[in-house]
Amino acid sequence: MNFYIYWFFAIYHIYKRFSWDKDFVLFAVGLFTFIQGFLLTGVTDLVFIFLKYPSPLHNNNYTLPFIGGVLFFTNGFLFIPRQKQTEFYEKYKETRSTLKDAIVIIASILSVVLFFVAMVQVRSNYTG
């Protein structure tokens, strides 16, 4: 099982434990998409800041929602179908380990931190 799928099902597993809604998988896909969006935006912005170029993600108001929509559609296509979901979740439960769970938690927190650091840097670059 690759890290991408493992990362989603770690979030899915946590969400499943606390949710009583039958459609919680949509919310798990949404949360995973937000975390991915934070990582993608943060890394992209930091690379452009390092290269001293303006980030293309902030040129118009439609870029970030478009990227989020593509990520949500892709994740939904991969994880919402019940057969794939059951198959992947069984593999996740077989390969689950404390180390992998810790890496997922660190990667999720790092994604959010990178996003906010990049946003502060982008804002300071635009305001002078």
Residue frames relative to the residue before (quaternion, step in Angstrom):
aa qw qx qy qz dx dy dz
M 1.0000 0.0000 0.0000 0.0000 0.00 0.00 0.00
N 0.3576 -0.7498 0.5130 0.2162 3.55 -0.77 1.01
F 0.6899 -0.5196 0.3213 0.3884 3.55 -1.27 0.42
Y 0.5995 0.5813 -0.3569 0.4187 3.59 1.03 -0.75
I 0.6938 0.4492 -0.2638 0.4972 3.57 0.85 -0.99
Y 0.6384 0.5241 -0.3311 0.4563 3.59 0.95 -0.83
W 0.6360 0.5370 -0.3225 0.4507 3.59 0.97 -0.89
F 0.6586 0.4965 -0.3182 0.4673 3.58 0.89 -0.89
F 0.7340 0.4411 -0.2649 0.4433 3.60 0.74 -0.96
A 0.5447 0.5519 -0.4168 0.4743 3.60 1.20 -0.21
I 0.6575 0.4773 -0.2962 0.5021 3.59 0.99 -0.84
Y 0.6220 0.5481 -0.3171 0.4605 3.57 1.02 -0.87
H 0.6668 0.5133 -0.2969 0.4514 3.56 0.91 -0.95
I 0.6548 0.4938 -0.3059 0.4836 3.59 0.95 -0.85
Y 0.6675 0.5001 -0.3002 0.4629 3.56 0.92 -0.92
K 0.6422 0.5361 -0.3153 0.4480 3.58 1.02 -0.84
R 0.6347 0.5506 -0.3264 0.4330 3.56 1.03 -0.76
F 0.7828 0.3483 -0.1659 0.4882 3.60 0.99 -0.83
S 0.6858 0.4844 -0.2852 0.4623 3.61 1.22 -0.16
W 0.2240 -0.7630 0.5933 0.1254 3.53 -1.10 0.79
D 0.4934 0.6609 -0.4230 0.3754 3.57 1.28 0.01
K 0.4723 -0.6912 0.4664 0.2858 3.59 -0.94 0.82
D 0.7216 0.3998 -0.2370 0.5132 3.60 1.20 -0.45
F 0.2222 0.8156 -0.5100 0.1594 3.58 1.10 0.61
V 0.5361 0.6318 -0.4131 0.3779 3.61 1.16 -0.42
L 0.6119 0.5413 -0.3534 0.4556 3.63 1.07 -0.62
F 0.6683 0.4807 -0.2970 0.4839 3.55 1.01 -0.80
A 0.6234 0.5225 -0.3394 0.4725 3.60 1.07 -0.68
V 0.6354 0.5055 -0.3227 0.4864 3.60 1.02 -0.78
G 0.6503 0.5193 -0.3139 0.4571 3.58 0.99 -0.81
L 0.6619 0.4957 -0.3036 0.4732 3.58 0.92 -0.88
F 0.6482 0.5087 -0.3101 0.4742 3.57 0.98 -0.85
T 0.6372 0.5247 -0.3189 0.4657 3.57 1.05 -0.78
F 0.6304 0.5203 -0.3346 0.4690 3.59 0.99 -0.77
I 0.6599 0.5012 -0.3128 0.4642 3.59 0.90 -0.90
Q 0.6517 0.4981 -0.3102 0.4806 3.59 0.98 -0.82
G 0.6459 0.5242 -0.3158 0.4563 3.57 0.96 -0.83
F 0.6228 0.5256 -0.3299 0.4765 3.55 1.03 -0.80
L 0.6720 0.4954 -0.3006 0.4611 3.58 0.88 -0.93
L 0.6804 0.4947 -0.2923 0.4548 3.58 0.82 -0.97
T 0.6809 0.4810 -0.2873 0.4717 3.58 0.88 -0.92
G 0.6703 0.5138 -0.3002 0.4434 3.58 0.88 -0.92
V 0.6856 0.4698 -0.2901 0.4744 3.57 0.85 -0.94
T 0.6526 0.5161 -0.3201 0.4531 3.60 0.91 -0.88
D 0.6759 0.4888 -0.2999 0.4629 3.58 0.87 -0.92
L 0.6693 0.4998 -0.3116 0.4529 3.59 0.90 -0.84
V 0.6178 0.5274 -0.3469 0.4689 3.60 1.05 -0.69
F 0.6873 0.4674 -0.2899 0.4746 3.59 0.89 -0.89
I 0.6126 0.5250 -0.3527 0.4740 3.61 1.08 -0.63
F 0.6461 0.5182 -0.3116 0.4657 3.58 0.98 -0.86
L 0.7115 0.4336 -0.2461 0.4952 3.59 1.03 -0.80
K 0.3814 -0.7595 0.4365 0.2952 3.57 1.38 -0.11
Y 0.4843 0.5935 -0.4697 0.4388 3.55 1.00 0.96
P 0.5198 -0.6088 0.4756 0.3646 3.60 -1.10 0.50
S 0.4914 -0.6778 0.4661 0.2861 3.56 -0.95 0.87
P 0.4262 -0.7168 0.4865 0.2607 3.61 -0.84 0.89
L 0.5512 0.6377 -0.3914 0.3691 3.60 1.21 -0.26
H 0.7454 0.4009 -0.2096 0.4896 3.58 1.18 -0.47
N 0.3809 0.7516 -0.4656 0.2705 3.59 1.22 0.36
N 0.7998 0.0054 -0.0070 0.6003 3.59 1.07 -0.65
N 0.6426 -0.5713 0.3691 0.3528 3.56 -1.30 0.24
Y 0.6653 0.5377 -0.2970 0.4242 3.61 1.21 -0.16
T 0.5165 0.6792 -0.4115 0.3202 3.60 1.17 -0.35
L 0.7201 0.4436 -0.2676 0.4616 3.60 0.70 -1.01
P 0.6573 0.4732 -0.3425 0.4762 3.67 0.89 -0.70
F 0.6146 0.5407 -0.3498 0.4556 3.61 1.06 -0.67
I 0.6578 0.4973 -0.3050 0.4764 3.59 0.92 -0.92
G 0.6535 0.5115 -0.3111 0.4631 3.59 0.98 -0.85
G 0.6490 0.5183 -0.3137 0.4602 3.58 1.01 -0.77
V 0.6463 0.5043 -0.3169 0.4770 3.57 0.99 -0.82
L 0.6553 0.5036 -0.3154 0.4664 3.59 0.94 -0.84
F 0.6637 0.5011 -0.3079 0.4623 3.60 0.92 -0.89
F 0.6469 0.5121 -0.3188 0.4666 3.59 0.96 -0.83
T 0.6643 0.5021 -0.3005 0.4650 3.59 0.92 -0.91
N 0.6786 0.4757 -0.2935 0.4765 3.57 0.88 -0.92
G 0.6365 0.5252 -0.3261 0.4613 3.57 1.01 -0.77
F 0.6411 0.5220 -0.3152 0.4659 3.56 0.99 -0.83
L 0.7055 0.4680 -0.2645 0.4617 3.59 0.99 -0.81
F 0.8448 0.2886 -0.0885 0.4419 3.57 0.80 -1.01
I 0.6256 0.5739 -0.3619 0.3852 3.64 1.09 -0.37
P 0.5998 0.5565 -0.4067 0.4063 3.68 0.87 -0.63
R 0.5382 -0.6929 0.3864 0.2844 3.56 -0.71 1.17
Q 0.6605 0.5163 -0.3272 0.4360 3.62 0.90 -0.82
K 0.6680 0.4767 -0.2940 0.4900 3.59 0.91 -0.93
Q 0.6322 0.5562 -0.3233 0.4317 3.55 0.98 -0.92
T 0.6807 0.4841 -0.2851 0.4701 3.58 0.87 -0.95
E 0.6558 0.5175 -0.3054 0.4570 3.57 0.95 -0.90
F 0.6909 0.4694 -0.2779 0.4743 3.59 0.84 -0.96
Y 0.6560 0.5211 -0.3227 0.4404 3.59 0.95 -0.83
E 0.6247 0.5204 -0.3367 0.4749 3.60 1.05 -0.69
K 0.6463 0.4966 -0.3176 0.4846 3.60 0.98 -0.80
Y 0.6181 0.5454 -0.3377 0.4545 3.57 1.03 -0.80
K 0.6867 0.4827 -0.2950 0.4565 3.60 0.82 -0.94
E 0.6441 0.5181 -0.3224 0.4612 3.61 1.10 -0.63
T 0.7751 0.3610 -0.1761 0.4877 3.59 0.96 -0.86
R 0.4059 0.7466 -0.4547 0.2667 3.58 1.27 0.00
S 0.0743 0.7800 -0.6182 0.0631 3.55 -1.03 0.84
T 0.6244 -0.5534 0.4006 0.3786 3.55 -1.22 0.47
L 0.6346 0.5336 -0.3316 0.4501 3.59 0.98 -0.79
K 0.6716 0.4842 -0.3012 0.4731 3.59 0.87 -0.90
D 0.6418 0.5172 -0.3268 0.4624 3.59 1.00 -0.78
A 0.6369 0.5190 -0.3211 0.4711 3.58 1.03 -0.78
I 0.6407 0.5169 -0.3208 0.4685 3.59 1.00 -0.80
V 0.6332 0.5229 -0.3232 0.4702 3.60 1.02 -0.79
I 0.6591 0.4987 -0.3111 0.4692 3.59 0.91 -0.88
I 0.6627 0.4948 -0.3031 0.4735 3.58 0.92 -0.89
A 0.6554 0.5062 -0.3161 0.4629 3.61 0.95 -0.82
S 0.6516 0.5098 -0.3184 0.4627 3.59 0.99 -0.77
I 0.6685 0.4782 -0.2980 0.4855 3.58 0.91 -0.88
L 0.6423 0.5278 -0.3145 0.4582 3.58 0.98 -0.85
S 0.6121 0.5531 -0.3426 0.4495 3.60 1.06 -0.73
V 0.6867 0.4712 -0.2820 0.4763 3.56 0.87 -0.95
V 0.6533 0.5092 -0.3166 0.4622 3.61 0.94 -0.85
L 0.6442 0.5145 -0.3249 0.4634 3.61 0.93 -0.86
F 0.6322 0.5375 -0.3303 0.4498 3.57 0.97 -0.82
F 0.7189 0.4430 -0.2696 0.4630 3.59 0.77 -0.98
V 0.6085 0.5242 -0.3561 0.4776 3.61 1.05 -0.62
A 0.6646 0.4950 -0.3046 0.4696 3.58 0.92 -0.88
M 0.6544 0.5111 -0.3279 0.4506 3.61 0.93 -0.80
V 0.6305 0.5117 -0.3370 0.4765 3.60 1.02 -0.73
Q 0.6649 0.4992 -0.3031 0.4656 3.59 0.96 -0.85
V 0.6473 0.5066 -0.3215 0.4700 3.59 0.94 -0.85
R 0.6616 0.5052 -0.3125 0.4576 3.57 0.89 -0.89
S 0.6720 0.4820 -0.3088 0.4698 3.60 0.93 -0.83
N 0.6369 0.5164 -0.3361 0.4633 3.62 1.08 -0.59
Y 0.6905 0.4699 -0.2852 0.4702 3.59 1.03 -0.71
T 0.7140 0.4341 -0.2640 0.4818 3.61 1.09 -0.63
G 0.5805 -0.6130 0.3684 0.3893 3.53 1.25 -0.06
